[in-house]
Amino acid sequence: MTEQETRERARRPATSVFATALCAAVLMALHTVGGYFLLIALLTESEGPWDSTVTDTVRLVAVLAVVTELVAAAFTAAFIAIGLLRRWWYAITAALILTAVVRMVFAPGP
């Protein structure tokens, strides 16, 4: 990064800072919802080999987490494209999606 780019970043207007904070708040709200669905999927346990509804429940809740995180990924891409956020915001979405997919694959079997 050049010295001029560094100075330009340091002199961001207050509206830009507010917009960045608003974008971050929207993404954190989406990640909270997706994380809640993922937490439910991770904490749900089978009571035994006869409990076939647990597998369906775990997969459904994990799919809800993936859908929520895909919406968050779309918002993240938009916010990064307009220059309000940085690319590391993709890491949160990727981690949650990866964890949800792994949980769907390794859901308890009936």
Sequence and secondary structure as in RCSB ss.txt:
>XXXX:A:sequence
MTEQETRERARRPATSVFATALCAAVLMALHTVGGYFLLIALLTESEGPWDSTVTDTVRLVAVLAVVTELVAAAF
TAAFIAIGLLRRWWYAITAALILTAVVRMVFAPGP
>XXXX:A:secstr
  HHHHHHHHT  HHHHHHHHHHHHHHHHHHHHHHHHHHHHHH    STT  HHHHHHHHHHHHHHHHHHHHHHH
HHHHHHTTSS TTHHHHHHHHHHHHHHHHHT    
